[in-house]
Amino acid sequence: MIFKLIGYYFLGAFKFNYNTLTIPLGFLIYGMALHPKTNTQSKRNAAVIGLIIFVVGVAVPKYNDYLFTRPIEIMTESTNVFDRTLDKDWVNIRNSLNLDDAQVQDFQVDFERDGKIKSIRFQLVGHKDQGLVHYSIDLFENKKTYMIHPSKVDQWPQNYNFVSANEFFNLMANVNLKEIVPKNEYPWYSIQVQGNTITFDSRSKDNLLLLTTQGVKSVTEQQYPIQGLSLTVFGMTMTSETSSSSTEFKYYILGW
């Protein structure tokens, strides 16, 4: 008798996965095809307990995924990019996420002439709990909090040498961004950085400038090859109510 009850328990807990749908196939078989003549209530109770285990087994991982992926809000130190507080923001983000470091994939900051931030967007990949996590991070206009959206990833992006976030934000906080804003006045400006470390040679782009914590320097033929990040500054204008374009742009090597 005890073995039959165990069998009904396992039948109630048996599941079938179809794409992303999990079906309690065992309990359906019990309800539709099995009609025990003896010990009916005991066998039904065993099947129902199996169904409860099935529900818990499906619900708990989904709830854990919800807890893991729910947005995280972190206050910014300043809403003006010229205040050079990006490194402090990163320390607050890093501590809140319990990270030692991460890799920056892409970074973009849009701001007005006086430095008021319109938006900040960047992507991070870091190690956490023996796995890889991707973070999409946004700061929107007239907001004082970063919105962080984490998601688990299976493997590290291939063939890319992304820069350390500790190193990148330390560089960005110490660079004089006022020095690289176009002299012509535009509705707003955009700085975009590719997180992939690149080795530049003399054929990379004409008139590249090296952007360091000591200021902007011209790159001479003798200095190549140079390793750094590609940083581009755009002067932005609206082309319609819903679209914009860059009118003026300048390439830099963000070096260290």
ZIURFEN-V760049 format. One record per pair of residues at least 24 apart in sequence whose ideal C-beta (glycine too) atoms are under 10 Angstrom apart, sorted by the first residue. I is the first residue (numbers start at 1). J is the second residue. Records with the same first field share a line. If there is no record, write none. Layout:
BEGIN
I=J + J
END
This chain:
BEGIN
1=38 + 39 + 42 + 43
2=46
4=36 + 38 + 39 + 42 + 43 + 46
5=39 + 42 + 43 + 45 + 46 + 47 + 49
6=46 + 50
7=43 + 46 + 47 + 50
8=34 + 36 + 39 + 42 + 43 + 44 + 45 + 46 + 47 + 48 + 49 + 50
9=43 + 45 + 46 + 47 + 48 + 49 + 50 + 51 + 53
10=46 + 47 + 50 + 53
11=43 + 46 + 47 + 50 + 51
12=43 + 44 + 45 + 46 + 47 + 48 + 49 + 50 + 51 + 52 + 53 + 54
13=46 + 47 + 49 + 50 + 51 + 52 + 53 + 54 + 55 + 56 + 57
14=50 + 51 + 54
15=51 + 53 + 54 + 55 + 57 + 58
22=54 + 55 + 57 + 58 + 62
23=54
24=50 + 51 + 54 + 55 + 58
25=54
26=50 + 51 + 54
27=51 + 52 + 54 + 55
65=151 + 152
68=128 + 129 + 133 + 150 + 151 + 152
69=133 + 149 + 150 + 151 + 152
70=148 + 149 + 150
71=136 + 138 + 146 + 147 + 148 + 149 + 150
72=96 + 97 + 135 + 137 + 145 + 146 + 147 + 148 + 149 + 150
73=143 + 144 + 145 + 146 + 147 + 148
74=137 + 139 + 145 + 146 + 147 + 148
75=144 + 145 + 146
76=117 + 120 + 139 + 143 + 144 + 145 + 146
77=144
78=115 + 117 + 144
79=111 + 115 + 116 + 117 + 118 + 120 + 139 + 141 + 142 + 143 + 144
80=111 + 112 + 114 + 115 + 116 + 117
81=109 + 110 + 111 + 112 + 114 + 115 + 116 + 117 + 118 + 120 + 172 + 177 + 178 + 181 + 189 + 191
82=111 + 114 + 115 + 116 + 117 + 176 + 177 + 178 + 181
83=115 + 117 + 173
84=115 + 172 + 173 + 174 + 175 + 176 + 177
85=169 + 173
86=120 + 122 + 168 + 169 + 170 + 171 + 172 + 173 + 174 + 175 + 177
87=166 + 168 + 169 + 170 + 171 + 172 + 173 + 174
88=169 + 173
89=120 + 137 + 139 + 146 + 169 + 173
90=122 + 124 + 137 + 165 + 166 + 168 + 169 + 170 + 172 + 173
91=166 + 169 + 170
92=146
93=122 + 124 + 135 + 137 + 146 + 148 + 165 + 169
94=124 + 126 + 165 + 166 + 169
96=146 + 148
97=124 + 126 + 128 + 133 + 135 + 137 + 148 + 150
98=126 + 128 + 129
99=124 + 126 + 127 + 128 + 133 + 135 + 165 + 166
100=126 + 127 + 128 + 166
101=126 + 127 + 164 + 165 + 166 + 167
102=126 + 127 + 128 + 133 + 134 + 135 + 162 + 164 + 165 + 166 + 168
103=127 + 156 + 157 + 160 + 161 + 162 + 163 + 164 + 165 + 168 + 195 + 196
104=162 + 163 + 164 + 165 + 166 + 167 + 168 + 169 + 172 + 193 + 194 + 195 + 196 + 229
105=134 + 135 + 136 + 157 + 160 + 162 + 163 + 165 + 194 + 195 + 196
106=162 + 192 + 193 + 194 + 195 + 196
107=137 + 163 + 165 + 168 + 169 + 172 + 191 + 192 + 193 + 194 + 195 + 229 + 231 + 254
108=190 + 191 + 192 + 193 + 232 + 234
109=139 + 172 + 177 + 189 + 190 + 191 + 192 + 193
110=141 + 188 + 189 + 190 + 191 + 192 + 234 + 236 + 244
111=141 + 177 + 181 + 188 + 189 + 190 + 191
112=141 + 186 + 187 + 188 + 189
113=181 + 182 + 185 + 186 + 187 + 188 + 189
115=177 + 178 + 181 + 189
116=141 + 142 + 188
117=141 + 142 + 143 + 144 + 188
118=142 + 187 + 188 + 189 + 190 + 236
119=143 + 188 + 190
120=146 + 191
121=192
122=146 + 165 + 168 + 169 + 193 + 195
123=162 + 195
124=148 + 150 + 162 + 165 + 168 + 195
125=153 + 156 + 157 + 160 + 162 + 165 + 195
126=150 + 165
127=156
128=152
132=156 + 157
135=165
141=188
157=195 + 196
159=196
160=194 + 195 + 196 + 197
161=195 + 196 + 197 + 198 + 199 + 227
162=194 + 195 + 196 + 197 + 229
163=193 + 194 + 195 + 196 + 197 + 228 + 229 + 254 + 256
164=195 + 197
165=195
167=197 + 229 + 256
168=193 + 195 + 197 + 229 + 254 + 256
170=213 + 256
171=211 + 212 + 213 + 228 + 229 + 231 + 254 + 255 + 256
172=211 + 229 + 231 + 254
173=213
174=212 + 213 + 214 + 256
175=211 + 212 + 213 + 214 + 215 + 216 + 231 + 252 + 254
176=211 + 213 + 214 + 215 + 216
177=211 + 233
179=211 + 215 + 216
180=209 + 211 + 215 + 216 + 231 + 233 + 250 + 252
181=233 + 235 + 250
182=233 + 234 + 235 + 247 + 248 + 249 + 250
183=235 + 248
184=235 + 247 + 248
185=235
186=234 + 235 + 236 + 237 + 238 + 246 + 247 + 248
187=235 + 236 + 237 + 238 + 244 + 247
188=234 + 235 + 236 + 237 + 238 + 244
189=233 + 234 + 235 + 236 + 246 + 248
190=232 + 233 + 234 + 235 + 236 + 244 + 246 + 249
191=231 + 232 + 233 + 234 + 252 + 254
192=230 + 231 + 232 + 233 + 234 + 246 + 249
193=229 + 230 + 231 + 232 + 252 + 254
194=229 + 230 + 231 + 232 + 254
195=229 + 230
196=229 + 230
197=227 + 228 + 229 + 230 + 254
198=225 + 226 + 227 + 228 + 229 + 230 + 253
199=224 + 225 + 226 + 227 + 228
200=224 + 225 + 226 + 227 + 228 + 229 + 230 + 251 + 253 + 255
201=225 + 226
202=226
204=230 + 251 + 253
205=230 + 232 + 251 + 252 + 253
206=251
207=250 + 251
208=250 + 251 + 252 + 253
209=250 + 251 + 252 + 253
210=252 + 253 + 254 + 255
211=251 + 252 + 253 + 254 + 255
212=252 + 253 + 254 + 255 + 256
213=255 + 256
216=250 + 252
217=253 + 255
219=252 + 253 + 255
223=253 + 255
226=253 + 255
227=253 + 255 + 256
228=252 + 253 + 254 + 255 + 256
229=253 + 254 + 255 + 256
230=254
231=255
END
